[in-house]
Amino acid sequence: MNTTTRGADPLGSAFIAELRRIVGDTGMVTEPLELLTYECDGLPHLRHTPPAVVLPSSAEQVQAVVRLCHRHDVPFVARGHGSGLSGGALPIPGGLLIGLARLNRVLDVDIPNRRVTVEPGVTNLEITRQVAPHGFYYAPDPSSQQVCSIGGNVAENSGGAHCLKYGFTVHHVLAVEAVLSNGDLVHLDSAIADAPGPDLLGVLIGSEGTLAIVTKVTVKILRRPEAVQTLLAAYDSISAAGTAVSEIIAAGIIPAAVEIMDGVSLIAVEAAVHPNFPPAEAILIVELDGPVAEVYEQFAQVEAICHRAGATVVEVARDEAQRARIWKGRKGAFASMGRVTPNYYVQDGVVPRTKLPEVLDRIRQLEARCGLRIGNVFHAGDGNLHPLICYDERIPGQSDLAAKVGAEILEYCIDAGGSLTGEHGIGADKADYMPKMFSDDDLDVMLTVRRAFDPKGLCNPGKVFPTPRLCGEVPGPYHAHPLEKAGLAERF
Amino acid sequence: MGPADVDGVTPRELVEPASAEEVAAVLASASRERRSVVMRGGGTKLGWGRKPSAIDVILSTRRLNEVVAHEHADLTATMQAGARLDEVNRVLARHGQWLPIESAFDEATIGGVVATNDSGPLRHRYGTPRDLLIGIRLALTDGRLIKAGGNVVKNVAGYDVGRLISGSHGSLAAIVSATFKLSPLPAASETLVATFARADAVVAALSNFASSQLEPAAVELRVGPAVAGPYDSRAHVGAGCSRPYRLLLKFESTPAAVDTYIDRARALLKPDGSDVVSSQSELDLWREHIQAPWRSPGMVVRFAWLPASIGAVLAFVDELRNTVSDVELIGRAALGSGVLRVDADARVQRSVIEGLRSRSDAFHHVVVLRADAAVKEQLDVWGPLGDAGALGASVKRALDPKGILNAGRGPV
């Protein structure tokens, strides 16, 4: 790695000058205050101020920047819009941060072939905006879809509430153009089906920025379904709501979305976004979509199942406004937690759907034992849990306790045959947990694949794979930055 | 019984391990001794790939044929690589579920369909095997057994090594077992067979379809000779080249819904003739359709196009039909992928492949699946791999440093 010349310039002034020559003055960020913007992503408790940020505006500039890094053995981190929840875009010591926000052009909207090609800085929702007038949409819908970048979605293999039926980013990306760590440009798959050979694109998607930097993405778009039907059912217990879900699946129905919210999260959303949900210990939301005849027939079945499972109330959305209200309550869940707790920590784990009752029970016991309230919001159809661990950082020891509780919940997920993450990614946050899910040999094979893409290990090192943590870094909930504590800066 | 020839090359040895550990041990020793290994499941697609110079070992998964687990309430199942697809689906059907992968070959195995990522008409709704794969266990050339993915349908922990292996044709590692997400068997299914006299009517029909909100499970295009099948006695379908173009739309849903969709589809496509096929006749129709290119003689080439370029595909096939009598095209019309069967001599076979490859404005990924040995020696069956080729080679070197797996046969 390059030697440090000055404190503020650890990459070396010659290197910085070269970068400036590639991206111009307007493409460089080196001012300490401006660099603070880039010190973390959507996982705020892990922070590192990057020595410099470049903002290339073309694939050629990305190539030139990466080539320069390769020549000088400088590691780099690609960043989209910084909404990731696992620290995938966390800057690394001595590494360059490459911001892709300026690669934000929509390159091709091909309605007859149902394809759209964009640069990585285009937001997820912008793709749908582009094609909506033609009656199409882009299916993956992470809750952050208004702000998250498609490049970030590719890196994280993002899902969303509707992935039970529609799959993840990997099922919707047809091709990418990417810059390898030596600056070479590769085209993986194509807008045309059936490129022969191993699925290099499939392994790149979800690799969390550790294999290459994507500079162009071709996605498929779907025709809007003819009908959408949404209902909300209130239950006295989570297990009753879970029974309804099991029976829906057993009836051979694959809903577009199946969500459950528990009592704690319901109190929070009522206080914050007033969706006017009926009083309940658990709310089940089921959405079906597709052609009219099928949706209406199956929806009647779902309604009957919900009643049979003991619903105290079943509300069917009669129009788009009612449907939007239901989803506002669900999608506002995380943000609403501030109404019931000073601080909270969102966990992301997966269990086989049938193990949900068992794992939720263990979480209840843990809650009673640890003294912290734990809310639960989950994608019930695919067993993806989002426990919300409530704590108060002003009480000594609570933030560390919240971190321990989060880690213990992950243990439950692994014990039940599940996964460390369903959609937020491993990133920097859970890298050290990977050995709980994978053997050394399993991880070694992934690293072997990584070396085939990036022999020098320059692409986002320190993410996904376990490494010894840096001194003083603790996984877990957010700890305020000293500047924040001193009231000199705030987070947006 | 010795192993069967591959492209006229007789393998030296057949091994049939009974456990994952044994598979790994075979690979480790072959790697040490630099002996080339070709993986074999049902042996149905063994000829796909370049002609081998020599094969030391055929590694068969025949004895690894168990359905390991069917978690029906979770809609997932795990099976060993050598389990036959049809057997697997018989087991899964006990709980009203299935693994929605079709094969033209009865003996096709789980390992084989993942290794080739081969699929059928229902790909339109369900995707290809790699889209359904959620976990995999592999034996590596260094003798290690590893896993990737898991047992849950939603999981982004670590690299998706299972997807990487799919489509590698046994050239990166040996698949030992695989875990998939499943689908419920549909409550009802019917197929609309729409026939057309003119290519431009097919193009118009597909254009109408593309803007509709119908959601069929399969949208197939078929051009070629009369079908010797269950419905050829019906005067308006099949027989006779007066209507050589057929679109087959399969609808899977609830019984009432299926009937509605068939009527809507017919109104949308405006065919010259049509028929609705259900029950056993429908099963027979699709079986015939899927197997057709392989049951008849000739070269089989897979290629792809942008769906809206269907006119160029039909023009190419029609021009060919003017000079060659036995030509058949079967394709996924809405996805832009199909196979072309041409029964002609080696010179014509070669000119068809070169013709397709020269039209890179319209056709891509022209892969020769079956052809005369002479043809396979004269050109690369895989075609150009573009700038991804070097990256694929780098992955190959990393996972199979001695180059023993599917040596020289590709695709990497």
Interface residues (C-beta under 8 A of the other chain):
Chain A: D110 P112 N113 R114 R115 G135 E156 N157 G159 C163 L164 G167 F168 V170 H171 L180 D184 L185 V186 H187 L188 D189 S190 A191 I192 A193 D194 A195 P196 G197 P198 D199 L200 G202 V203 I205 G206 S207 R223 R224 P225 E226 S246 I249 A250 G252 I253 I254 G290 P291 A293 E294 E297 Q298 V350 V351 P352 R353 T354 H379 D382 G383 N384 G417 G418 S419 L420 T421 G422 E423 H424 G425 I426 K430 M434 M437 F438 S439 D441 D442 L443 D444 V445 M446 T448 V449 R450 R451 A452 F453 V464
Chain B: E71 A73 D74 L75 T76 G96 N117 G127 R130 D131 L138 L140 R144 L145 I146 K147 A148 G150 N151 V152 V153 K154 N155 V156 A157 G158 Y159 D160 V161 R163 L164 I165 S166 G167 S168 S171 L172 S183 P184 L185 P186 A187 S207 A210 S211 S212 Q213 L214 E215 S253 T254 A256 A257 T260 Y261 R302 F303 A304 W305 L306 P307 A308 R332 L335 G336 S337 H364 H365 V367 W382 G383 L385 G386 D387 A388 A390 L391 G392 S394 V395 R397 A398 L399 G410 P411 V412
